[in-house]
């Protein structure tokens, strides 16, 4: 009896010790550890998915009893998986879709076994109270993308008026989407759909898992949409490990920005979760076609993704935070000029540009960042005669003109570490080109190259520049030509300015106000060619000699001081929400256009269409 009591006490004691050990172990575990041990959390599923992919790639197929045909097929599938895993993170939409389908199969397979009964344990689709703002946003965006494809985010933003500005206490406009706005939008949205079925839930979960595994975290799904830009790490307190976080002040990884219709919209509800996640994204997003690896020694990289989005990443010590900027170039679905310039009387600027391009004038499309310069350039390339070969020089491939005009003869070169833009220009002179496109003039060398191509080697040149006014444009390019790095060799301001004025014919200026993009003016640049003194002009031939001497003396002093080398003429302006015809081009420009049109029929149409524009004065 005593032995039995002893054994009973021992068992109870051991059970109590085991319970206490389990209880205090659980208390000592962090929330992240507990979250990971739950088989139905995103973290746990992502780890399981990574393990499945690793196993699939490590398997030695030669050890399996396969026929030669089966071995080749399995090796091919294995190689396809390896390549897709790599390219899915570089912006290849086909590879991403393939990997997401693979992930979906893993999730509902034996390894994880997320069934219709357990799927709500992963994301609480059946309980909106348990959904995070990110969950709700991704659910809404999934259904919008299901209907509107890559325009889903734009449509979602427009439906819930998230681009409507808020006014802060200082009277400034704020463009942001808050947690509260996501909550309200989800309440309205969820009643519009009958239900979220099992397949839809798996799609949403597989996107979330992909974003954590190979994608770009909370920002990943934004990359699949036709917006202007996605930025991360650009607001909040830079996280250094020693940062003192002020009350209610976010860290730099806790917010994502996007640019929509030229407006920078802060997604205040969307966080990249941790500094490690921000670093991971910055360390991977640029890697396709990267000239070198991001490091402390090379703390900034400009590169492209496989969908031709331009990527800029920066890190300490060059920047105060890890940051990424992904500029997309598919945000305008249509390249039709009438949809790009949609305001009243848009026929006026479109007709002018059509004949300026067909007449082989040298054109600069100017404006601030996000004014729509590149999109406008792409749109107006349609007017380049189809008999002309188009040659393009870029810092990084971003205009994507071959995708927009696949039937045209187009070649694009970009600068690399071992291939300069000057070498590109020299090469393009041997590439049977006749119409040159300089995507962006942003450096002293760029200004020199644009002047080169505008004057020799091509029939015409078109490019973009950030000049805010015509005078700013001319002075900026003049100063660029004076810069020793330009290689132009100019010493005189006057000579450099005169060269710019002779090289450029038209300034097509774009602006963006509150997301509304428009052409504010089309201006003709007119070099002053007449160098005669007043006494030599026919209208002054009958003046007394003393009067002629007086006029010539005044003109001589003027020429020695600030004589202008060009004048300008506004041809079209944007006033009160519509385009207004202001003036015809100079006769010299009209004659050049007439001479370059291919037939009498084209010339007659040109005269008729230009005369028709006068009614819009």
Secondary structure as UniProt FT lines:
FT   HELIX           2..28
FT   HELIX           31..37
FT   TURN            39..40
FT   HELIX           42..58
FT   HELIX           61..63
FT   HELIX           68..88
FT   TURN            89..91
FT   HELIX           93..107
FT   TURN            110..112
FT   TURN            116..118
FT   HELIX           119..122
FT   TURN            125..126
FT   HELIX           128..130
FT   HELIX           133..148
FT   HELIX           149..151
FT   HELIX           152..159
FT   TURN            160..163
FT   STRAND          166..167
FT   TURN            169..170
FT   STRAND          173..174
FT   STRAND          176..177
FT   HELIX           179..190
FT   TURN            191..192
FT   HELIX           198..213
FT   HELIX           217..224
FT   STRAND          229..232
FT   TURN            247..248
FT   HELIX           252..254
FT   STRAND          256..260
FT   TURN            261..262
FT   STRAND          263..267
FT   TURN            268..269
FT   HELIX           275..284
FT   TURN            285..286
FT   TURN            288..289
FT   STRAND          300..304
FT   TURN            306..307
FT   STRAND          310..314
FT   TURN            316..318
FT   STRAND          323..327
FT   HELIX           337..340
FT   TURN            345..346
FT   HELIX           347..358
FT   TURN            359..360
FT   STRAND          363..366
FT   TURN            369..370
FT   HELIX           373..380
FT   HELIX           381..383
FT   TURN            386..387
FT   STRAND          390..394
FT   HELIX           401..404
FT   TURN            406..407
FT   STRAND          410..414
FT   TURN            417..418
FT   HELIX           421..428
FT   TURN            429..432
FT   STRAND          435..441
FT   HELIX           444..455
FT   STRAND          460..465
FT   HELIX           470..482
FT   HELIX           484..486
FT   HELIX           493..503
FT   STRAND          506..513
FT   TURN            514..515
FT   STRAND          516..527
FT   HELIX           534..536
FT   HELIX           538..540
FT   TURN            541..542
FT   HELIX           545..561
FT   STRAND          566..575
FT   TURN            576..577
FT   STRAND          578..581
FT   HELIX           587..596
FT   HELIX           600..613
FT   HELIX           614..616
//
